[in-house]
């Protein structure tokens, strides 16, 4: 499972002309589920997401988590995070989980964040979405449940 965490001042998701989710200060999480993932990987990433200290304290140091700053979280499923671009010019997606497996694991990830008292909104699984955000910092962090980076 992979995630891109972006510290934001605001973010929203639209499907067509409809705004389906919107948050203020917090994290936009783009989430990719791998075919070999389980609830263990989702739990690991949820804990990292909730507790990672990437918000500034009074001294200007990244010392606070999204929980500490009472930030919101917007989770958007994005299978393209599992793209393999090592060969040729067209990305391969064979590592990405099939939708029937990925959707429940995305839901589990969201519930794990909510269990940690975070206010969470989501995009719409398998929908064509437009994501608008203001990256704060900019701060962008990559997470991988396999701990590859």
C-alpha positions as CSV (number, residue, x, y, z in Angstrom):
1,X,0.0,0.0,0.0
2,X,1.3,3.4,-0.9
3,X,0.3,6.9,0.1
4,X,1.2,10.4,-0.8
5,X,0.5,12.8,2.0
6,X,0.2,16.4,1.2
7,X,-0.1,19.0,4.0
8,X,-2.8,21.4,2.8
9,X,-4.5,24.5,3.8
10,X,-7.6,23.3,1.9
11,X,-8.5,20.5,-0.5
12,X,-11.6,19.4,-2.4
13,X,-12.8,16.7,-4.7
14,X,-15.3,17.1,-7.5
15,X,-17.0,14.5,-9.6
16,X,-18.4,16.3,-12.6
17,X,-19.8,19.6,-11.3
18,X,-20.5,18.2,-7.9
19,X,-18.2,18.9,-4.9
20,X,-18.3,15.6,-3.0
21,X,-15.7,16.4,-0.3
22,X,-13.9,19.4,1.1
23,X,-11.5,20.0,4.0
24,X,-9.7,22.8,5.6
25,X,-6.2,22.6,7.0
26,X,-4.9,19.0,7.3
27,X,-3.8,16.3,4.9
28,X,-4.8,15.2,1.4
29,X,-4.0,11.4,1.2
30,X,-3.7,9.8,-2.2
31,X,-3.9,6.0,-1.5
32,X,-2.9,3.1,-3.7
33,X,-3.7,-0.5,-2.8
34,X,-1.4,-3.3,-4.0
35,X,-2.7,-6.7,-4.8
36,X,-0.8,-8.3,-1.9
37,X,-2.1,-5.8,0.7
38,X,-4.2,-6.7,3.7
39,X,-5.7,-4.9,6.7
40,X,-2.2,-5.0,8.3
41,X,-0.8,-2.6,5.7
42,X,-3.8,-0.3,5.9
43,X,-3.4,-0.2,9.7
44,X,0.3,0.6,9.4
45,X,-0.3,3.5,7.0
46,X,-3.2,4.8,9.0
47,X,-1.1,5.0,12.1
48,X,1.8,6.6,10.2
49,X,-0.6,9.1,8.6
50,X,-2.2,10.1,12.0
51,X,1.0,10.4,13.9
52,X,3.6,11.6,11.4
53,X,4.9,14.9,12.7
54,X,4.8,17.1,9.6
55,X,3.0,20.2,11.0
56,X,5.0,23.1,12.5
57,X,5.0,23.9,16.2
58,X,5.3,27.4,17.7
59,X,9.1,27.3,17.0
60,X,8.5,26.6,13.3
61,X,9.8,23.0,13.6
62,X,7.9,20.0,12.1
63,X,6.9,18.6,15.5
64,X,3.2,18.1,15.4
65,X,0.9,15.5,13.8
66,X,-2.4,16.0,12.1
67,X,-4.0,14.8,15.3
68,X,-2.1,17.4,17.3
69,X,-3.3,20.3,15.1
70,X,-6.9,19.0,14.9
71,X,-6.5,18.8,11.1
72,X,-8.9,17.2,8.7
73,X,-8.0,14.4,6.3
74,X,-9.2,13.9,2.7
75,X,-8.5,10.4,1.3
76,X,-8.6,9.8,-2.4
77,X,-8.1,6.3,-3.9
78,X,-5.5,6.4,-6.6
79,X,-4.4,3.1,-8.2
80,X,-1.8,4.9,-10.4
81,X,0.5,5.1,-7.3
82,X,1.3,1.5,-8.1
83,X,2.4,2.2,-11.7
84,X,5.5,0.4,-12.8
85,X,7.4,2.7,-15.3
86,X,10.7,0.8,-15.4
87,X,10.1,-0.6,-18.9
88,X,8.9,1.1,-22.0
89,X,6.7,4.2,-22.1
90,X,3.4,2.9,-20.9
91,X,3.0,2.3,-17.1
92,X,2.1,-1.1,-16.0
93,X,-0.5,-1.6,-13.3
94,X,-0.2,-5.3,-12.5
95,X,0.7,-4.6,-8.9
96,X,-2.4,-2.6,-8.2
97,X,-5.3,-4.4,-6.4
98,X,-8.5,-5.2,-8.3
99,X,-11.3,-2.9,-7.4
100,X,-13.2,-5.6,-5.4
101,X,-10.2,-5.9,-3.1
102,X,-9.0,-2.3,-3.1
103,X,-12.3,-0.7,-2.2
104,X,-12.7,-2.6,1.2
105,X,-9.1,-1.8,2.1
106,X,-9.5,1.9,1.3
107,X,-12.6,1.8,3.5
108,X,-10.6,0.1,6.3
109,X,-7.9,2.7,6.0
110,X,-10.5,5.5,6.4
111,X,-12.1,3.7,9.4
112,X,-8.7,3.3,11.0
113,X,-8.1,7.0,10.7
114,X,-11.6,7.8,12.1
115,X,-10.9,5.4,15.1
116,X,-8.0,7.7,15.9
117,X,-10.4,10.6,16.2
118,X,-9.6,12.2,12.9
119,X,-12.3,13.9,10.8
120,X,-12.1,12.2,7.4
121,X,-13.7,12.8,4.1
122,X,-13.2,10.7,0.9
123,X,-13.3,10.9,-2.9
124,X,-15.5,8.4,-4.8
125,X,-13.9,5.1,-5.5
126,X,-13.4,4.4,-9.3
127,X,-14.9,7.8,-10.2
128,X,-13.2,10.3,-12.5
129,X,-12.3,13.0,-10.0
130,X,-10.9,16.5,-10.0
131,X,-8.8,17.2,-6.9
132,X,-8.1,20.8,-6.0
133,X,-5.7,21.6,-3.2
134,X,-3.4,24.2,-1.8
135,X,-0.2,22.4,-0.7
136,X,1.0,24.0,2.5
137,X,4.8,24.4,2.7
138,X,4.8,22.7,0.3
139,X,5.1,19.5,2.3
140,X,4.6,16.2,0.4
141,X,5.6,12.8,2.0
142,X,5.6,9.4,0.4
143,X,4.7,6.4,2.5
144,X,4.9,2.7,1.6
145,X,3.7,-0.2,3.8
146,X,6.6,-2.3,2.4
147,X,8.9,0.3,3.8
148,X,10.7,0.7,0.4
149,X,11.1,4.4,1.1
